[in-house]
Amino acid sequence: MPDAATYSTDALENIVRDIFLRAGLSAQQAGPVAAVIVAGERDNCKSHGIYRIEGCLRTLAAGKVQPRAVPVLAEDDGTAVVRVDARGGFSPAAFALGAPVLAERAHKLGVAALVINDCTHFSALWPEIEALTARGLAAMAMCPSYSSVAPSGGTAPLLGTNPFAFGWPRGEGHPYVFDFATSVVARGEIELHRRAGKPLPEGWAIDSDGRPTTDPDAALAGAMLPFGGHKGSAISTMIELLAGCMIGDMTSDAALDYLGTTAILPHHGELILAFSPARFAAGRPGDPFARAEAFLGAISGQGARLPSQRRFAARARVAAEGIHLNADEVALLERLRDPGGSV
Amino acid sequence: MPDAATYSTDALENIVRDIFLRAGLSAQQAGPVAAVIVAGERDNCKSHGIYRIEGCLRTLAAGKVQPRAVPVLAEDDGTAVVRVDARGGFSPAAFALGAPVLAERAHKLGVAALVINDCTHFSALWPEIEALTARGLAAMAMCPSYSSVAPSGGTAPLLGTNPFAFGWPRGEGHPYVFDFATSVVARGEIELHRRAGKPLPEGWAIDSDGRPTTDPDAALAGAMLPFGGHKGSAISTMIELLAGCMIGDMTSDAALDYLGTTAILPHHGELILAFSPARFAAGRPGDPFARAEAFLGAISGQGARLPSQRRFAARARVAAEGIHLNADEVALLERLRDPGGSV
C-alpha cells in the first residue's frame, strides 16, 4: 500500500493524462479529459475528481465512447451558432475546440451559442463556464443526463439530473459561478444514505409507485425529485427541450434507452450560451462590471456566501500546498496506471 | 352598484384602452398595455388582470412613467442584440416594437436577444413568450423588480421577485410555457395570509433581524426567501446580473432606491432571448418539434400537469363564454372610466 502523497496540479495532470493515453485515448482526447478531472480534484470537488477516471474507463470498455474521436468544428454559416460534432468522443475535447470560436462570436455579436453534439459527458460545467468568464464573457451552460428524476406531479423517472450553470466575469478575481443539478440532490447522496442506513429527508424522492418515500432503497428503485418543486421541474424540462430536442441530440430518456444502464457515462449534447457584457451595455450609463461588483458586494456584505467560494478557497490552498491525495487515492492512481501490475 | 357582466375579449380591451387614453396615455402606449391586462384577465391570471389598472394609474400620478413615451428601436448594428429604449414608458409598447425585429434576427442568426431599457414593468412575461412561440421560436425572458427577497444565507431584502419565463412552440397547439417568480411566493400571498390571520408556511420569509419567521407582519417588515434555497437564489442573482448590470439598467436595489416605495410599479429593463429550433437542429437527425412533442407527451402521460395548462383552459372557456366580471369588478371599471362620475 503506498503512502499518502502531494502533487502539483501539473504533475497530477500528467499522471491522469498518462492513464488515459495508456487506455487508448488520443492526445487530443486525453489532455482535456485529464485537465477537467484534475481541476475537480484541485477544487476539492471530489465527485468530479480522480474518482471519475474509472467511470470514463468503464464507458470505454463498454464501447460507448470513441477514444480517438476527432471533434469537428462546423464551417461558419454566418449565424450566432457555433457547432462542434464530438464524433462520439468526450465532451472536453469538443469544448476545447469550440470555446475560442464561441468567445470570438460572442464578442462580435453580443450573444452566441456553442452546440456540442454526440459526446460522452462526465464533467462538471463550471470548468467550461470559467473558460468563458476568463475571456470577459458571461456564460450559461446546460445539458441533459439520463432519466432518474420524475417531473413535478409525475410518478416515474423521465428528466435527468440536468445541470445548469452560469458565470459572470469579475476581472482579475474569481468569477461569480454557479453549477448545480436540477434534482434536489445528486444520486450519490441517496446512495450515501443507503450505505449509512439513514432515512432520506422528505421531498427528495418517490418510490416506484410514485409515492413520497424516505427509504433510500425505495428511492433508488423509484425516482428523485426536482429541486424547488414545479419551478425546478420546469427548468429541467427547459434543459431537455433546448439542450436535447433543439440541438438535435438525445433527451435524458433517449440517453438511458441508448445506454441501457446508469453505470456508464451518458451520451448526449450540450448547449452553452456566451454573452458580451461590454457589447450589451454599450451606450448605456455606467460600467456593467463595476455595477456588478457593487451588487455582488451587497450579497457578501449581508454575510451570504456566493456560490463556488468553497471551490476557490480549495484552489488557493492547492496553489500554496499542492494537491493532497490519501493512501487509497494514491493506490487507485497506481492501479489505474498499471492495470496489469502488482499494486 | 352595477351587475356582474360578460365581455368579449375585444370589448374588454376597448374599455381598458379607453381608460388609459383618458388618463393621458398615447395610443401607442395604451394599446399594448390594455392587451396584456386583458390577456391576464382572459387567462384567469387575476393578479395580472384588470386589478393592475390602478397600479398603472398610480404610477402615472406619481410621475414615474411617461404616458406618451415613443419607444425607439436602435439601428441594426450587425449584432444579435436588438435594443429598444422605452424612454420611460410602459414595457408592452417597447416589446411590441422590438418583437418582430427580434424574431427576424433569431430566425436569421439562430439566437438573438432583445434588450428593453428604461421601462415601467408590470406585465407577466408569458404574453411576450407566447408572442415569440407563435413565430416558431423558443424564448427565455427575465427581469429584476425591486428588492424584497434576501439572497440565500442573507438577512435583508436585496433581490427582486425576479420572474423567469420560457416557452417552446408546439405548432398549432398551445406552447409549452412557464413564467414564475424566483421568490418562494409572490408578495401578495404573504399579504393574504396577514389579512386572514394565518401563519406562513416555514421557508417563505425572514424577519428584519434575518431570522426565519412564520408571522406575516414580521415577514413584510423583513424579506421573502428565494424558491429552491441556494439554487433559486443563484438564478435570481443571474437575472440581476444579466437583465440589470449587463444591459446597463437598474438592479432591484437600484429600482427601489429610485422609486422609494413598492406601492408603484418598478422601473428597470428586461432581457429576452429567442432561439430558432429549426436553425439549431439543421443537419441533425429528426425534427426538433416532433421530438419535443414525444418528450412533452411523456410528461403528460405520467399524469403530471404541464405549466400554464390552467391558463389555457381558462382561455378556452373565455373563447366559448366570454370574460365574466363580478359586480365589484364591473364597478371598478366604471369608476376608472369616469373618475369624476357618480358611480
Contacts between the chains, C-beta under 8 A, distances in Angstrom:
chain1	res1	chain2	res2	distance
A	79	B	108	7.3
A	79	B	109	4.8
A	79	B	110	4.3
A	79	B	279	6.3
A	80	B	80	4.7
A	80	B	109	4.2
A	80	B	110	5.4
A	80	B	111	5.0
A	80	B	112	7.0
A	81	B	109	7.6
A	81	B	110	3.9
A	81	B	111	6.5
A	81	B	279	6.5
A	81	B	280	6.2
A	108	B	79	7.3
A	109	B	79	4.8
A	109	B	80	4.2
A	109	B	81	7.5
A	109	B	109	7.0
A	110	B	79	4.3
A	110	B	80	5.4
A	110	B	81	3.9
A	110	B	113	6.6
A	111	B	80	5.0
A	111	B	81	6.5
A	111	B	111	6.1
A	111	B	112	7.1
A	111	B	113	4.9
A	111	B	273	7.2
A	112	B	80	7.0
A	112	B	111	7.1
A	113	B	110	6.6
A	113	B	111	4.9
A	113	B	275	7.9
A	113	B	280	7.6
A	115	B	280	6.6
A	117	B	284	6.7
A	138	B	241	6.9
A	138	B	242	6.5
A	138	B	246	6.3
A	140	B	238	7.7
A	150	B	302	7.1
A	150	B	304	7.7
A	151	B	299	4.9
A	151	B	302	6.6
A	151	B	304	4.5
A	152	B	304	6.5
A	153	B	302	7.8
A	153	B	303	7.0
A	153	B	304	3.9
A	153	B	305	5.6
A	154	B	299	6.5
A	154	B	302	3.7
A	154	B	303	6.8
A	154	B	304	3.7
A	155	B	302	5.2
A	155	B	303	6.6
A	155	B	304	7.9
A	156	B	302	5.8
A	158	B	298	5.6
A	158	B	299	6.5
A	158	B	302	6.8
A	164	B	235	8.0
A	166	B	234	7.2
A	166	B	235	8.0
A	166	B	238	4.8
A	168	B	238	7.8
A	168	B	241	4.9
A	176	B	237	7.4
A	176	B	241	7.0
A	178	B	231	7.8
A	178	B	234	4.0
A	178	B	237	8.0
A	178	B	238	7.6
A	180	B	230	8.0
A	180	B	231	5.1
A	180	B	234	7.1
A	182	B	231	7.9
A	210	B	302	7.9
A	227	B	228	4.8
A	227	B	229	7.6
A	227	B	231	5.2
A	227	B	232	8.0
A	228	B	227	4.8
A	228	B	228	2.8
A	228	B	229	7.7
A	228	B	231	6.5
A	228	B	232	5.6
A	229	B	227	7.6
A	229	B	228	7.8
A	230	B	180	8.0
A	230	B	307	6.9
A	231	B	178	7.8
A	231	B	180	5.1
A	231	B	182	7.9
A	231	B	227	5.2
A	231	B	228	6.5
A	231	B	232	7.2
A	232	B	227	8.0
A	232	B	228	5.6
A	232	B	231	7.2
A	233	B	304	7.9
A	234	B	166	7.2
A	234	B	178	4.0
A	234	B	180	7.1
A	234	B	307	5.4
A	235	B	166	8.0
A	235	B	235	7.7
A	237	B	176	7.4
A	237	B	178	8.0
A	237	B	296	7.9
A	237	B	299	7.0
A	238	B	140	7.7
A	238	B	166	4.7
A	238	B	168	7.8
A	238	B	178	7.6
A	240	B	295	5.9
A	241	B	138	6.9
A	241	B	168	4.9
A	241	B	176	7.1
A	241	B	292	5.6
A	241	B	295	7.2
A	242	B	138	6.5
A	242	B	275	6.9
A	244	B	291	7.6
A	244	B	295	7.3
A	245	B	277	7.1
A	245	B	281	7.8
A	245	B	288	4.8
A	245	B	289	7.8
A	245	B	291	4.6
A	245	B	292	4.3
A	245	B	295	6.3
A	246	B	138	6.3
A	246	B	275	6.4
A	246	B	277	4.5
A	246	B	280	4.8
A	246	B	281	6.3
A	246	B	288	5.3
A	246	B	292	8.0
A	247	B	280	5.4
A	247	B	281	6.8
A	247	B	284	7.1
A	248	B	280	7.2
A	248	B	281	4.1
A	248	B	283	7.6
A	248	B	284	2.4
A	248	B	285	6.4
A	248	B	286	6.4
A	248	B	288	6.3
A	249	B	284	7.1
A	251	B	291	7.3
A	251	B	295	5.2
A	253	B	295	7.3
A	253	B	298	6.6
A	273	B	111	7.2
A	273	B	273	7.6
A	275	B	113	7.9
A	275	B	242	6.9
A	275	B	246	6.4
A	277	B	245	7.1
A	277	B	246	4.5
A	279	B	79	6.3
A	279	B	81	6.5
A	280	B	81	6.2
A	280	B	113	7.6
A	280	B	115	6.6
A	280	B	246	4.8
A	280	B	247	5.4
A	280	B	248	7.2
A	281	B	245	7.8
A	281	B	246	6.3
A	281	B	247	6.8
A	281	B	248	4.1
A	283	B	248	7.6
A	284	B	117	6.7
A	284	B	247	7.1
A	284	B	248	2.4
A	284	B	249	7.1
A	285	B	248	6.4
A	286	B	248	6.4
A	288	B	245	4.8
A	288	B	246	5.3
A	288	B	248	6.3
A	289	B	245	7.8
A	291	B	244	7.7
A	291	B	245	4.6
A	291	B	251	7.3
A	292	B	241	5.6
A	292	B	245	4.2
A	292	B	246	8.0
A	295	B	240	5.9
A	295	B	241	7.2
A	295	B	244	7.3
A	295	B	245	6.3
A	295	B	251	5.3
A	295	B	253	7.3
A	296	B	237	8.0
A	298	B	158	5.6
A	298	B	253	6.6
A	299	B	151	4.9
A	299	B	154	6.6
A	299	B	158	6.5
A	299	B	237	7.0
A	302	B	150	7.1
A	302	B	151	6.6
A	302	B	153	7.8
A	302	B	154	3.7
A	302	B	155	5.2
A	302	B	156	5.8
A	302	B	158	6.8
A	302	B	210	7.9
A	303	B	153	7.0
A	303	B	154	6.8
A	303	B	155	6.6
A	304	B	150	7.7
A	304	B	151	4.5
A	304	B	152	6.4
A	304	B	153	3.8
A	304	B	154	3.7
A	304	B	155	7.9
A	304	B	233	7.9
A	305	B	153	5.5
A	307	B	230	6.9
A	307	B	234	5.5
